[in-house]
Amino acid sequence: MTIIQFPKDMKWGTATASYQIEGAAKEGGRGISIWDTFSKTPGKVVNGDNGDVACDSYHRYEEDVEMMKDLGIDVYRFSVAWPRIFPDGTGKVNQEGLDYYHRLVDKLLANGIEPMCTLYHWDLPQALQDKGGWNNRETIDAFVEYATLMFNEFSGKINKWLTLNEPWCISFLSNYIGVHAPGNQDLQLATQISHHLLVAHGKSVQKFRELNIDGEIGFAPNTTWLEPFSNRQEDIDACNREIGWYIEWFMDPVFKGTYPSFMVDWFKKKGVELVIEDGDMEIISQPVDFLGINYYTGHIARYKENEGLLDWELVEMNYDRTDIGWPIFPDGLYNVLTRIKESYGDVPIYITENGSCYNDEPENGRVHDTGRISYLEQHLTALSRAIASGVNIKGYITWSLMDNFEWAEGYTMRFGIVHVNYRTLERTKKDSFYWYKQTIANNWFES
């Protein structure tokens, strides 16, 4: 057996997102979000599921914080529902929404848990989408207005901020592939939105600095890894395009002030060109204090002409897969992290999401999710490799605290270390909860 030890100052946490857990969709002055609209559009979400009730954490947040206290985490990453704060996206502030997040944050602090706040985890106010959404630069200004209010309102309470969660999903998954809200399928639109998102991020970081807010700010891109099937250059290039679509496309502008030329050239081949206004790149490249990294899966791939957007295909290697169908590829986490260090230097990194889908149900009051425990062991071992290789890892935050509304998959896919009965809303701590609790308490595990 091998002991996997972590640094003494390692921060441990777990994460959720507002639309996935809160429910209370029509309570407390909350406005309508694009996910309210999308989930109620026939055919968009499995079983026609929606987040109207979800885990009802809006009413049960005290119970949920008690679970976190039992887990022993240092950090809880949650997101704020923008339409709870500005029901119309801008203009009049909804005090009831602010009061809810004050209650949540106060409860966390009272239990010794540091809040890490994500400002945007996909629930754009529908009123802004009706005016063009993220394709309209007025949404950038609305986001900065929202961020400014939150910075001022929670200054001294929240010291870790993330502007955006998974900008690749917000732009390309939602507006090119079209499986998430608002469901567009337009590559030019999606690519332009990706730029507007980064401008909104940069302007919010600027505002954070101007206000002299005590704390740290960053953002949380999602990442993936494709290992080339061979050492042929065409295989290497194909894999680099897919990795670059997630990593360099969103990180180069922030850390280097420019888009990666190999991706710009590829998009041009597809008839796509960004509209970049004067000063945009300077705004985007505001220094951040830390980087959040979300990682779930990777695979082996090779070049195939005209296959998808980026000319590659997966090569089936019979890897174990989680119940959502994603291959288990922990080496990809190590490779992502070392690539980021090589490209951008010694940036402090939190793993802001890493977890797995296993749909185990309770048996005699227990949930034996051995698959999830194995997944966590493998990925934390990869994380330990990255730390040993000099990557500046500050913390690990697993996805997710509890089973929840899994976007287009509705309630059919479970990522939580706590099981939720969606009829009764009863929470049941899974075996992975107890494994993770012990790992946190020890700061090591035996592999």
Secondary structure, 3 states (H helix, E strand, C coil): CCEEECCCCCEEEEECCHHHHCCCCCCCCCCCEHHHHHHCCCCCCHHHCCCCCCCCHHHHHHHHHHHHHHHCCCEEEEECCHHHHCCCCCCCCCHHHHHHHHHHHHHHHHCCCEEEEEEECCCCEHHHHCCCHHHCCHHHHHHHHHHHHHHHHCCCCCCEEEEEECHHHHHHHHHHHCCCCCCCCCHHHHHHHHHHHHHHHHHHHHHHHHCCCCCEEEEECEEEEEEECCCCHHHHHHHHHHHHHHCHHHHHHHHHCCCCHHHHHHHHHCCCCCCCCCCHHHHHCCCCCEEEEEEEEEEEEEECCCCCCCCEEECCCCCCECCCCCECCHHHHHHHHHHHHHHHCCCCEEEEECCCCCCCCCECCECCCHHHHHHHHHHHHHHHHHHHCCCCEEEEEEECCCCCCCHHHCCCCCCCCEEECCCCCCEEECHHHHHHHHHHHHCEEEC
